[in-house]
Amino acid sequence: MDPAVATVGAYGIETAVEAGVAAYFLIQPTLPLKAHLQHIASPTPLPHSSHSLAIIGDRAYIFGGHAQPNQSSPTSNRIQELQIPATDGTTAALKSITAIGENGNVPQARIRHTAVVARNRVFVFGGCGSSSSDSELLEENGRIWVFDPLDSKWLFLDPPPHTSFPRARSQHSSATSSDEKAIFIHGGKASDGSLLRDTWVFYLDEGKWTRLADAPGMGRSAVGLVCDQKGRLWRFGGWNGEGMVGGLEYLVLPRPHSIELPGTYDDSRKEWEVVEDSELGNSEKEKQVNVPVAKSNAALHHVSTGNGRDYLVLALGEGNSQAGEKRLLQDIWAYQLRSSGLSGAGVKDAIRDHVPGVSSHEGQWAPVDVTRMEVGGDEKQGGTWTGRTLFGSSMTGTKQFILWGGVNEQNEVLGDGWWVKIE
């Protein structure tokens, strides 16, 4: 055979194989996501609800909350530190940390507050000192409490004098920007019982609060809130005083100015964008089986699976009651965000959009496919994945999160956790 002909033939085969491989990966669906669940227990009972959970490295920090159902006061202002177990174990080591601060300044015990992680520290805002009355909100004039795990001490950040700050609240939501330079507060319940729809940002480098656009519609509490890597603040669901609501909305966040003005931000007013109708009634929403039902107190996290592929993951929470009975959900959903244009995912999606019968799944919801559950044989908590509300949740890595505690349908305060690992 002519060598040139053989070379052309071999090249043709190689090209065909490469095309086949490329076609195979193009038709692989990006939804549904798959996940496996690992149960986590503590060596001694650690029931908590209405608390916060913040994870730094392999340590999870639990602050505030209730230990018993219908408890009127928070447990204490101690930090409960859990050492996240390795993959071959499901029992976390536990350490209780006494509140220590300069000149005795430490946060009061609280419930229904929020905590987020930035710069390897835990930032706590708001809450109330008692569940017996809305008037028990902690009036701290915009103060943020900061826990540093390196020395196990508290400090605080107060806004400068004569500057504005968010009013006291509970059952609000918080998030951290992807660059960890800003902390966001949204919604919640005020001391007069009204539900809020305001949005605030605290720039850590500037040390002050700035008010952003109010969300549309009625005020809400117990909203899912998270930032993505493209400068958008997302929210899902919540309680509007009449019932649970669903729907997805986002706010494009202010961007830093040029390098000539370091530390300053574009303060032009951006408005919230509605992705789905957030005011649909529960019965109508449930007819749309391709979206999550209306819910509050759900975990909402931003997950990256690599190559520019990003999702919002929504887990658990409380749905509208049925026949007067509390309805706690145990579902996990993923919403596929638009991929980065020049990323591997972006290139694939651009091709998929022009291939008949192939979808990029951008802007779509799908239930997460749970492939397996891991429960240790020495655990006493039962290790049952069940519906829960009033739990704490925090990311660990780019595609894993942990939740702890909460309340089940029997109104029992739970003392276990789950590690949700997106595959």
Order of alpha helices (4+ residues) and beta strands (2+ residues): alpha-beta-beta-beta-beta-beta-beta-beta-beta-beta-beta-beta-beta-beta-beta-beta-beta-beta-alpha-beta-beta-beta-beta-beta-beta-alpha-beta-beta-beta-beta-beta
